[in-house]
């Protein structure tokens, strides 16, 4: 199978390229950075330069590759997120999810690709009761307060665009492992090590995680599935902040996180930062396990944090 991978040098793209090649697929990797061409070539992919916002360039790149499948892993997420600046810092990422997705899907259809897979997220569900773990049929948080509302609606647009083309959206949990923010050299890992990431309030927000290698494996498995479909790609163990944050600190050999009340955290972390600490929603991987015949190698972050942070 010929695979066109957009965002081939991103967190999951880097883990996915060797898996695709090992499985016998021919890979064309799209990047907008000339400096990353050699990285892709060294990994065994044929590099192509294109900006996702340039519809003509994307169409030409996909057409030349003649892919059977197009995988959308395009993101533009800051290395270190400032939750008080979400509106500006996520503008490009939200545009990629809307305009960039349209450009890529239209190019895939014009080139005759029979498979389209796109990166989505599993932490944009509308709030339920504390500790809620969501299925794919549950609604997204489209009426979220700003600054997250724009991001949630861009995500919804991505999934609707992909579904209209008979594609598959993969709602990944929070990434951890090599190259991600939750790793010894990643921004979250560094903040925890420096005791800059406290437990806010009671830390009852529920997070669902996925190791980067398990996310790549699920993406490979999704190539065999007919769409339109949506899957949560998360581990088996959604957990509240009050549990996973101290465990992450322990895995990093860092001091135990501080606890701060929500009212004190809000001026520094903003409403979004407080919200993900106190009201985040988890996700279930039951459907992905059943339909993708996929099982995470790291079924729980509890083991993964100890052995596979990178």
C-alpha positions in Angstrom: 0.0 0.0 0.0 1.2 3.5 -0.8 0.7 5.8 2.2 0.9 9.6 2.2 1.7 10.8 5.7 1.1 14.5 6.4 2.8 15.6 9.5 5.4 12.9 9.2 7.9 14.5 11.6 5.4 15.1 14.4 5.2 13.1 17.6 3.2 10.2 16.1 4.5 10.6 12.6 8.1 9.8 13.8 6.9 6.6 15.5 4.7 5.7 12.6 7.0 5.9 9.6 9.2 2.9 10.6 6.1 0.8 11.5 4.6 1.5 8.1 7.8 0.6 6.3 8.2 -2.6 8.4 4.7 -3.5 7.4 5.6 -3.3 3.7 4.0 0.1 2.8 5.6 2.7 0.6 5.6 6.0 2.5 5.7 9.6 1.3 6.1 12.0 4.2 4.9 15.6 3.9 6.6 18.3 5.9 6.8 22.1 5.4 10.3 22.3 6.8 13.2 21.8 4.3 15.5 20.9 7.3 13.4 17.8 7.9 13.7 16.2 4.5 16.9 14.3 5.4 15.2 13.1 8.6 12.4 11.6 6.6 14.7 10.1 4.0 16.9 8.5 6.7 13.7 6.9 8.2 12.9 5.4 4.8 10.2 7.7 3.6 10.1 9.8 0.4 10.0 13.4 1.6 7.8 16.1 0.0 7.6 19.7 0.9 4.2 21.4 1.2 2.3 23.8 3.4 -1.0 22.4 4.5 -2.6 25.9 4.0 -1.6 25.9 0.3 -4.3 23.8 -1.3 -2.7 23.7 -4.7 0.6 22.5 -3.2 -1.1 19.9 -1.1 -3.1 18.6 -4.1 0.1 18.4 -6.3 2.0 16.6 -3.6 -0.7 14.0 -2.9 -1.4 13.5 -6.6 2.3 12.8 -7.3 2.4 10.2 -4.5 -0.6 8.3 -5.9 -1.5 7.0 -2.4 -3.9 4.3 -1.5 -4.1 5.9 2.0 -3.7 9.4 3.4 -2.9 9.8 7.1 -3.4 13.3 8.7 -1.0 13.9 11.6 -0.7 17.7 11.1 -0.5 19.8 14.3 0.9 23.1 15.3 1.1 22.9 19.1 3.6 25.0 21.1 6.4 23.0 22.8 5.3 24.7 26.0 1.6 25.6 26.4 0.6 28.7 28.3 -3.0 28.1 29.2 -3.7 31.8 29.5 -2.6 32.3 25.9 -4.7 29.5 24.3 -6.5 31.9 21.9 -3.3 32.9 20.2 -1.1 29.8 20.7 -3.7 27.4 19.2 -4.8 29.6 16.3 -2.6 27.8 13.8 -3.5 24.3 15.2 -7.2 25.1 15.0 -6.8 26.3 11.4 -5.0 23.1 10.6 -7.9 21.1 11.9 -10.4 23.1 9.8 -8.7 24.5 6.6 -5.8 22.1 6.6 -8.0 19.1 6.9 -10.2 20.3 4.0 -7.2 20.7 1.8 -5.8 17.3 2.6 -9.1 15.4 2.3 -9.9 17.1 -1.0 -6.4 16.2 -2.3 -6.9 12.6 -1.1 -10.2 12.3 -2.9 -8.9 13.8 -6.1 -5.9 11.4 -6.0 -8.3 8.4 -5.5 -7.1 7.4 -2.1 -9.4 4.8 -0.5 -8.3 5.3 3.1 -8.2 8.5 5.1 -7.1 8.6 8.7 -6.9 11.7 10.9 -5.6 12.7 14.3 -8.3 13.9 16.7 -8.3 14.1 20.5 -10.1 12.1 23.3 -10.3 15.0 25.8 -12.9 17.2 24.1 -16.0 15.6 25.4 -18.8 17.6 27.0 -18.7 17.5 30.8 -20.5 14.8 32.6 -20.5 13.8 36.2 -17.1 13.8 37.9 -15.1 10.8 36.8 -17.1 10.3 33.6 -15.5 8.0 31.0 -16.9 8.7 27.5 -17.8 6.5 24.6 -17.3 7.8 21.0 -21.1 8.4 20.7 -21.0 11.0 23.5 -21.1 14.7 22.4 -18.1 17.0 22.1 -17.9 20.1 24.2 -19.0 22.5 21.4 -20.4 25.1 23.7 -17.3 25.2 25.9 -16.3 28.6 27.3 -13.6 30.3 25.4 -10.7 29.8 24.9 -11.5 26.1 24.2 -14.7 26.6 22.3 -12.9 27.5 19.0 -10.7 24.4 19.4 -13.6 22.1 20.1 -15.5 23.4 17.0 -12.4 23.1 14.8 -12.0 19.5 16.0 -15.7 18.8 15.2 -15.1 20.3 11.7 -12.1 18.0 11.2 -14.1 14.9 12.1 -17.1 15.9 10.0 -14.8 16.5 7.0 -13.1 13.2 7.4 -16.4 11.3 7.9 -17.8 12.9 4.7 -15.0 11.3 2.8 -15.6 7.9 4.5 -12.5 8.3 6.7 -11.5 7.4 10.3 -10.8 9.9 13.1 -8.6 8.7 15.9 -9.2 10.5 19.2 -5.9 10.1 20.9 -5.5 10.5 24.7 -2.7 12.6 26.2 0.6 11.4 24.7 3.4 10.3 26.9 6.8 8.7 26.0 9.7 9.8 23.8 9.3 13.1 22.0 6.1 14.0 23.9 5.4 16.7 26.5 5.1 14.0 29.1 8.6 12.7 29.1 11.8 13.6 31.0 12.8 16.3 28.4 9.2 17.4 27.5 7.6 20.5 28.8 5.3 18.7 31.2 8.1 16.5 32.5 10.3 19.5 33.1 7.5 21.4 34.9 6.9 18.4 37.2 10.6 18.0 37.9 10.8 21.7 38.9 7.6 21.4 40.9 5.9 23.9 38.7 2.8 21.8 38.0 0.5 21.6 41.1 -2.6 19.6 41.8 -5.4 22.2 41.5 -8.3 21.9 43.9 -9.1 18.3 44.6 -7.5 17.2 41.3 -10.6 15.4 40.3 -10.3 16.0 36.5 -10.0 12.7 34.7 -7.3 12.2 32.1 -6.9 9.4 29.6 -3.4 8.7 28.4 -1.7 6.8 25.5 1.9 5.9 25.0 3.2 7.2 21.7 4.1 3.7 20.4 0.6 2.5 21.2 -0.9 5.5 19.3 1.3 4.6 16.3 0.2 1.0 16.5 -3.5 1.9 16.6 -3.0 4.2 13.6 -1.4 1.4 11.6 -4.3 -0.9 12.6 -6.8 1.7 11.4 -5.6 1.3 7.8 -7.6 -1.9 7.6 -10.9 -0.4 8.7 -13.7 1.0 6.5 -15.1 4.4 7.6 -16.7 6.6 8.5 -15.6 5.7 12.0 -14.3 7.4 15.2 -12.2 5.7 17.8 -10.9 6.6 21.2 -7.2 5.6 21.2 -6.5 5.6 25.0 -5.2 3.2 27.5 -7.3 1.1 29.9 -6.9 3.4 32.9 -8.5 6.8 32.9 -7.5 8.5 36.2 -7.9 11.7 38.1 -5.1 14.3 38.3 -4.7 13.6 42.0 -3.5 10.1 41.2 -1.5 10.4 38.0 0.4 13.6 38.8 2.1 12.3 41.9 2.9 9.1 40.1 4.5 11.0 37.3 6.6 13.0 39.8 7.7 9.7 41.4 8.7 8.2 38.0 10.8 11.3 37.2 12.4 11.3 40.6 10.8 14.7 41.3 9.4 16.2 44.5 5.8 15.6 45.2 3.5 18.1 43.5 2.1 21.0 45.5 -1.6 21.5 46.0 -3.2 24.8 45.4 -6.9 25.9 45.5 -8.6 26.7 42.2 -9.1 30.3 43.0 -5.4 30.8 43.5 -4.5 28.9 40.3 -6.9 30.7 38.1 -4.9 33.9 37.6 -1.9 31.9 36.5 -3.4 29.0 34.7 -6.6 30.6 33.3 -10.0 29.0 33.1 -8.7 26.3 30.7 -5.8 25.3 33.0 -8.1 25.0 36.0 -10.7 23.2 34.0 -8.4 20.4 32.8 -7.2 19.9 36.4 -10.7 19.8 38.0 -13.2 18.9 35.3 -11.5 17.0 32.5 -13.3 14.0 31.1 -11.9 10.5 30.5 -12.5 8.1 27.5 -13.0 4.4 26.9 -11.0 2.3 24.4 -13.6 -0.5 24.3 -14.6 0.2 20.6 -11.0 0.4 19.3 -10.0 -2.8 21.1 -12.9 -4.6 19.5 -13.0 -3.2 16.0 -9.2 -2.5 15.4 -8.1 -5.8 17.0 -5.7 -3.5 18.9 -4.4 -3.8 22.4 -2.1 -1.2 24.0 1.3 -2.5 25.0 1.1 -0.2 28.0 -2.5 -0.8 29.2 -1.9 1.6 32.1 0.0 4.8 32.5 0.9 3.5 36.0 3.3 1.0 34.4 4.1 3.2 31.4 5.3 6.1 33.5 7.7 3.9 35.4 9.1 2.0 32.4 8.5 3.9 29.1 8.7 7.7 29.5 11.9 7.7 27.4 
